[in-house]
């Protein structure tokens, strides 16, 4: 496969997942601002922008509407939903000879229908629409793509981004100290509430909910599942030859290291300093993405998300 095609497929996966993850994080956090009158809105908005890799002028008082404008509909902001959906469509155009007609039409229609502003009473509907369009795009790939290199690069990009976005979502738990979103709210935003109840059969506790989203081997949005899926893709893309000494691929090494660190560390230790551990996950996924670029896409500059940890 040509490196430019592989790169486009990798970034289609990442951008679709980024749009979905950003919608989930904004939905949780902006709803919290509405429900809790004791939260200092400007501080909470700046903290959220920081988690998402964006920032605003220090001399401006930020509101919920400002965050929505920056992270949802601003087509020039690399951390926004609109930017991600537009970039996914552009990468699909570049790889049109590989991308299926159904996926192209899905991404093209989504980009065309992306609003330039959102009224206050339509915010929840907008986030739901973004999640549905992202799920449609992923469903098209999952149901109608051969499990060849094209699927591996798409899934690799998606898995890395999902691990990163789940880490960002968990980091929002501590944005506003004691007033942060509840674990029930975070589980619901990941579509994890009902799977959690089937697994633990009880009201979410901090320890159990964090363990589920971090370490569950069966739930597809957990960090461990996403990192493991990315490792599987890397192994499939590796030329099939006997490797008797360790792991030679830098991306696999980085992912294996962060997976082992989470998998074998007591959940209580992770909860004691959750933002730090989530920063480490984000740093690992960013470094792994860079390692993938150097190995498979060496001729082009990588698309950059301003604010990524490196």
N, C-alpha and C positions, 0 to 999 in steps of 0.2 A: 504494500500500500504506500502511495506517495505520502511524504511527511506532511505536506500541506493539508491533505485530506484527513489524515489521522489527527492533526492538530485541530482542525475544524470540528471533528466529531467529539474530541475531548472537551472542547470549550462549549459546544452545544450542551453536552451533559452538565457541565458546571453551571452555565448560565441559567438553564431551566431550573436546576435545583436551587440556585441562588435566589431566583425570583420567588419560588415557593417558600424557601426558608425565611426570606425577608418579610414576606406577607405574614407568616406565622408569628414572627417576633413582634412586628408592629401591631398586629391584632391584639396580642397579649398585653403589650406595654401601654398602648393608647387606651385600651379599655380600663386598665388599672388607673390611669390618670383621671378618667371620668368617674370611677367608683370611689376613689379615696381622696377626700378633700384636704387631707393633711399633708399630702405630698407637695414638696416645693417643685412646681412645674418646670421652671427654668433649669434647675439642677438635674432633675430627672431626664429632661430632654437632652441636655448636653451629655449625660452619662450614656444614654442610648445611642446618640450619634457617635460617641467614642467607641462603643462596643462594635458598631457597624462600620467603623473605619472612616468616618466622616467628621466634619467639624463645622462650627458656625462662628461668626465674628464675636469677640468677647464683649463688645459694647451693645449687643442686641439682646433683649429679653426674649427667650424662645418660648413658643407655645406649642400645643399639640398640633395645631394647623401647620406650623412651620416644619415640624418633623415630618408630617405627612407630605408636605410639598417637596421636601428634600429627598426623602427616602422612598417615596412612592412614584411620583409623576415627573420628576426632574430628569429629562432625557440627557442632560450633560453631567449628571452626578454618577460616577462609576458604581456607587453602592446602592443605587436606586433600582426599584422593580422595573421601571420603564427602560432604563439603560440595559438591564440584563435581558429583557425580552427582545429589545432591538438588536443586541449583540448576538443572541441565539439565532435570530432570523438571518442576520448578516453572515454568520458562519455557515448556516444551512445553504445560503445562496452560493457561497464559495465552494461548497462540497456537493453541489446539485447533482453531479453524476452518480453519487453514492446515496444521498439522502432520498428516501422514498417520497413519492408524490403526496401521500397522506400527511407525512410529517411536515413537508414544506408548506402545504396548504394550512395546516394547523398553526405553525409559527407565523406565517404571513398574515393570516386572519387575526391572530392575537395581537400582532404589532399594529395592524390597521385599526383595531377597535380599542387600543389603549387610550384612555382619556387623558386630557391635559390638565384637568382639575377635578376634584372630587368634593361634592357637597357633604356637609356634616352628617346628613341622614343616610348617605350611601356608602359610608366607609366600610361597614361590615360586609355589605354586598360586594364591594370591590375586592376585598381580601379573599372572599369566597370564590369570586370569579378567577382570580389569579391562581388559586390552588386548583381549581377545576381545570383550567387551561394547561397548567403544568402537568397535572395527572393525565390529561388526554395525550399530551406529547409523549410522556414516558410510556403510557399504555400502548401507543402506536409502535414504539420501538420494541417494547417487550413482547408484543404479540405477533409482530410481522418482520422481525429481523433475524437472520441467521446468526448463530453464536460464533461468528468469525471475528476477525480483527476489528471490523467496524463496531460491532457490539461491545467488544472488550474496551476499546478506547472511550466510547460513549459512557459505559458503565464505570470505568475507572475515574473519569472526570466527575461523574455524578456522585460516586461514593466518597471521593475526597471532599467535595463541596458539602455533602450531607454531614460528614463528620464535623467539618468546620462550623456549619450552621447550627447543628445541635449543641456544639460547645458554646457558641454565641448565645443561644437561647438559654442555656443553663447559667451563663454568666449574668443574664438579666435578673436572675433570682436575687442577686445581691446589689442591684443598682440602687435601690432605695432603702437599704438596710432592712429593718423589720417590716416595712410596708411593701416589700417586694412581692411579685406575683406568687400566689400560693402554688404548692406542688400540684394540686388538682388542676389549676389553670394551665400550668406548663404541660402537664400530661395531655390535657385536652387539645392544646395547640399543636401537639405532635401527632394527634390521632392515636394517642397511647393510653387514654384513660380506660377504655373497655378492655384492651389486652392486659393492662396492669391489673384490673380487678379480677380477671380470669386467672392471672398468675398468683397474685398475693391474697385475693379474697378479703380485702379489708380497705378501710379508709386510708388514702395515701399518707405515709409518714415521710419525713425528710430522707431518712436512710433508705427506705425501700424504693421510693420514687427515683431518687438519684441513682441507686443501683440499677434500676430497670433501664433508665435512659442512658446510662454510661456503659453497663456491662452485660446486658441481656444478649445472649447469643442467638436468639430467635426473632427478636423484634427488629424490623429492618431500619428503623430510625435511630437505634442505639449507636453510640460511638463505636463500641467494640464490633458490632455487626458491620458497620460501614467501613471501618479500617480493615477488617478481615476480608471483606469483599474486594476492596482495592488491592490487597495483597494477592488474592486469587487471580485478579485480572493481570497483575504484573507477572505472575508465574506463567500464565497462559501466553503472554506476549513474549516471554523469554524464549530464545531458541532452545529446542529440546536437546540438551546435551547433559552428560553427567557432570554434576558439580559436587565434588567430594569435600570441599572446604568452605564452610560458611555460606554467606550470601554476598555476591559480587555487585548486585544492583543497589545503587545508593538509595533510590526511592523505597525499595523493599526493606532495606536496613532501617531507614528512618521510621517507617510505618510499624515494623516489627518491634522496634524499641519502645515507641509510645504505647503500642498495644500491650506489651508485656508490663510496662510500668503501671498501666491502669488495671490490668487483669490481676496482678499479684499484690496490689497495694490495698490494705483494708479500706472499706468504704468510709469509715469514720475519719480516716486521715485525709481523704479527698475532700470530704465535706468541711473539714476544719479550714481549708484554704481553697475553696472551690474556684474562685476567679484565677488563682495562680495555675491550677491544674488545667483549666480550660484554655488559658493562654498558651500553655505548653502543647495542647492538642492543636490549636490554631497554628502555632509555629511549626509543628511537625507536618501538618497537611500542606502548608505553604512551601516548606523546604522540599517535601516530596514532589509537589507540583513542579517546582523549579528543576529538580533532578530528572523528572520525566521529560521536561522540555529540552534539557541539554542532551538527553540520550536519543529521543525520538524526533524532536522538532528543532534541530540545531541551526536551521538557516533563517528562521524568522524570529522577530521580537515577540515575546510572550504578551498576551493581553494582560493588563495590570489593573488590579483593584486597589485603588488608593487606600492606604491604611492597613493593608495586610501585614501581619507580623512576619518578619524575615530574619 
